[in-house]
Amino acid sequence: MEQLVQVVGALLILIAFAASQFGAMDPHSRSYLALNFFGSLILGVLAWRERQWGFLLLESVWAVVSAWGLRATLRGTRPS
């Protein structure tokens, strides 16, 4: 089951990335930032549980940066 959750987290991030690369999603959009936030949050929790510190660092920073951008878009400003 944990592997399935891990794949879902990775797919959320990859869907956002691919959509952005193909011009289907703006990297400053709420949907892009939300997909990145929730995907990295899932992967970060799993990394913490498995004590994978490098992966935890990567996913934690990814989640914080995504949350920062999402917060800005929810306030009506463009993330800088």
N, C-alpha and C positions, 0 to 999 in steps of 0.2 A: 504493500500500500504506500509506503514511504517513497518508493521509486516512482509511482504514479504521480504523487504530489510534486515530486521534484521535476518530473517531465512537464507538468502543468505550469509550474513556475517558469521554467526555461522557455516554454512555448509562448507565454505572455510577453516576455521580453523579445523573443525572436519575431513574433508577429508585428510588434511595434516597429522593430528595426527594419524588417523587410518592407513593411508598408511605407515607411519613411523613405527608404532607398528607391522604391518604385514610384514615389510621388503621390501615393494614395493617402498619406497621413502627414500632417504638419508636425515636425518635432517639438513645436511649442503648444500643441493642442492638448486639451484636457485628456482626451482618450489616449494619446501617446504617453503622456506623463503618468496617467493612472495605470496603464498596462505595465510600464516600467516599474512603478512603485510597488504594485502588488506582486509582480513576478519576483522582484529582488527581495521583497519582504518574505515571501515564501521560502526562497532559497537561503536567505539569511538565517531564518529560524532553523532550517534543517542543518545548516553549517554549524550553528551554535550547538545544537543537540549532538552533533558528531564531533565537536571540538576540532573543526577544520578552520584554524585561525586565519589563514590567508584568504580563504574563500569567504569567511565571515567579514573580514575587512572590506573586501571588494563589494559584497552585496550590501553591507551596511552603508557604505559611502554612496553606492548607487541608489539605495532607498532614500537617503537623506537628500541627495541632490534632486531626485525626482519629486520628492515631497515639497521641496523648496520651490521648484518650478510650478508644481500643481497649485500650491498655495497662492503664488503670484497670479496664475490664470484665474483662480477663483475670486481673487480680489479685483480682477479686471485689468491687471497690468501684465506686460510681457516680461517673462523671465529674462534677466540679464546674464 
